[in-house]
Amino acid sequence: MEAIILAGGFGTRLRSVVSDVPKPMAPINGRPFLELLLNHIIGYGFNHIVLSTGYLHEKIEEHFGNSYRSIELSYAVENEPLGTGGGMRNALERCREEVVTVLNGDTLFKIDYDDLARFYQLHPTRLAVVLRQVPDTSRYGSVSTDCCDRISSFTEKNAAGGAGNINGGIYMMHRSLLEEHPLGEVFSFEKKILQKKYIDEPFYAYASGAYFIDIGIPEDYLKLCKL
């Protein structure tokens, strides 16, 4: 198994509490958040991970080097911000497999990756999106599915919120989905692929109730620090 971790964000909202390292390197009890993420996925057979980096990328490279425990690490550095889609496309050049798992570097979602792989294999799709049910979707927007787990709609962030499923920031996908876009193109994966192509192409949703925390805002980052 092979993965891309998106670790190139500026972490603007987190600057009030973490300002000298990229967001995935935010310290949690003396260790970078990215270690928590790697420690979880290491037990699921991943043997190569590409870190998509940008802002202060040297901090990540200096800490981790070319491997972490049993996992080989590669780096795909964005010299200019490429958006989530452009960053994923750039990182794909370092990948070797046909099917790749993509994770957000600022979110810890303790799903069962073996079960996700089985789900992907059982569905006729190039993309499986991991969903998480939350009591209030206003911060994220929501995702709806039909009775067969096919994604049927996306709802933008709005103040009304309410309970529902959100995009958990984990994808299992066939590389051809990104290779249709040229290297260096700046685009949002969510807007240009997820929220457009699902209409004509079946994208499926894998729902999980596993532990989930997004450290993108100070309140949640500080909450994790206290655990």
LINLINZI-V506377 format. One record per helix or strand of 3 or more residues. SS is the DSSP state (helix for helix, strand for strand). FROM is the first residue (numbers start at 1). TO is the last residue. Records with the same first field share a line. If there is no record, write none. Layout:
# LINLINZI-V506377
SS=FROM-TO  FROM-TO
This chain:
# LINLINZI-V506377
strand=2-7  48-53  71-77  99-104  107-109  127-134  142-145  150-155  164-174  204-208  212-214
helix=12-14  23-25  33-44  57-64  83-92  113-122  176-179  189-197  218-225
